Amino acid sequence: MAKEYGIIDKVIFYKNVCDETRSELLKNAICVLYTPHNEHFGIVPIETMYCKSIVICDESGGPKESIIDS
């Protein structure tokens, strides 16, 4: 999709990073897109909000209950 919209050079995609790398990425992120197939809780959105970054996710499972819309 990023390629389709011509923003591939402005977006960085990460997948399955270690805890230390994830913490550093979240501290420096503008926003985080969280798209699990079937997530019952979802710690990444909580960590993202703690780091004062924007989290974007769907309304399923745990994220639906734990994301604060402000």
The 8 nearest C-alpha neighbors of each residue, nearest first, counted from 0:
[[1, 3, 2, 4, 7, 5, 6, 10],
 [2, 0, 7, 6, 4, 3, 5, 10],
 [1, 3, 7, 5, 0, 4, 6, 8],
 [4, 2, 0, 1, 5, 6, 7, 8],
 [5, 3, 1, 2, 6, 0, 7, 8],
 [4, 6, 2, 3, 7, 1, 8, 0],
 [7, 5, 1, 9, 8, 4, 2, 10],
 [6, 8, 1, 2, 9, 10, 5, 4],
 [7, 9, 6, 10, 5, 11, 2, 1],
 [10, 8, 6, 7, 11, 1, 5, 2],
 [11, 9, 7, 8, 6, 12, 1, 2],
 [10, 12, 13, 9, 7, 8, 1, 6],
 [11, 13, 10, 14, 7, 32, 31, 1],
 [14, 12, 11, 15, 16, 21, 24, 10],
 [13, 15, 16, 12, 17, 21, 11, 33],
 [16, 14, 17, 13, 21, 18, 20, 12],
 [15, 17, 14, 21, 20, 18, 13, 19],
 [16, 18, 20, 19, 21, 15, 22, 14],
 [19, 17, 21, 20, 22, 16, 23, 15],
 [18, 20, 22, 21, 17, 23, 16, 24],
 [19, 21, 23, 17, 22, 18, 24, 16],
 [20, 22, 18, 24, 23, 19, 16, 17],
 [23, 21, 25, 19, 20, 24, 18, 26],
 [22, 24, 20, 26, 21, 25, 19, 27],
 [23, 25, 21, 27, 26, 22, 28, 20],
 [26, 24, 28, 22, 27, 23, 47, 21],
 [27, 25, 23, 50, 24, 28, 22, 52],
 [26, 28, 24, 25, 23, 29, 52, 50],
 [29, 27, 25, 30, 26, 24, 52, 31],
 [28, 30, 52, 53, 27, 31, 25, 51],
 [29, 31, 53, 52, 28, 54, 32, 55],
 [32, 30, 54, 55, 53, 33, 28, 29],
 [31, 33, 55, 54, 56, 34, 30, 53],
 [34, 32, 56, 55, 31, 35, 54, 44],
 [33, 35, 56, 32, 36, 57, 55, 37],
 [36, 34, 37, 38, 33, 56, 41, 57],
 [35, 37, 38, 34, 59, 33, 57, 60],
 [36, 38, 35, 39, 60, 59, 34, 61],
 [39, 37, 40, 60, 35, 41, 61, 36],
 [38, 40, 61, 60, 41, 37, 62, 59],
 [61, 41, 39, 38, 62, 42, 60, 65],
 [42, 40, 43, 61, 62, 38, 44, 39],
 [41, 43, 45, 44, 46, 40, 47, 62],
 [42, 44, 46, 45, 41, 47, 33, 48],
 [45, 43, 47, 46, 42, 54, 41, 48],
 [46, 44, 42, 48, 47, 43, 49, 65],
 [47, 45, 49, 43, 44, 48, 42, 50],
 [46, 48, 44, 50, 45, 49, 52, 25],
 [47, 49, 51, 45, 50, 46, 52, 44],
 [50, 48, 46, 51, 47, 45, 52, 44],
 [49, 51, 47, 48, 26, 52, 25, 46],
 [52, 50, 48, 49, 47, 53, 26, 25],
 [53, 51, 30, 47, 50, 29, 48, 28],
 [52, 54, 30, 31, 29, 55, 48, 51],
 [55, 53, 31, 30, 32, 44, 47, 52],
 [54, 56, 32, 33, 31, 53, 57, 30],
 [57, 55, 33, 34, 32, 54, 58, 62],
 [56, 58, 59, 34, 55, 63, 62, 33],
 [57, 59, 63, 62, 56, 60, 64, 61],
 [60, 58, 63, 57, 62, 61, 38, 37],
 [59, 61, 39, 38, 63, 62, 40, 58],
 [40, 60, 62, 39, 64, 63, 41, 65],
 [61, 63, 65, 64, 66, 60, 41, 40],
 [62, 64, 58, 59, 61, 60, 65, 66],
 [65, 63, 61, 62, 66, 60, 40, 67],
 [64, 66, 62, 63, 61, 67, 45, 40],
 [67, 65, 62, 64, 63, 68, 44, 45],
 [66, 68, 69, 65, 48, 64, 63, 62],
 [69, 67, 66, 65, 54, 53, 63, 55],
 [68, 67, 66, 53, 48, 54, 51, 52]]
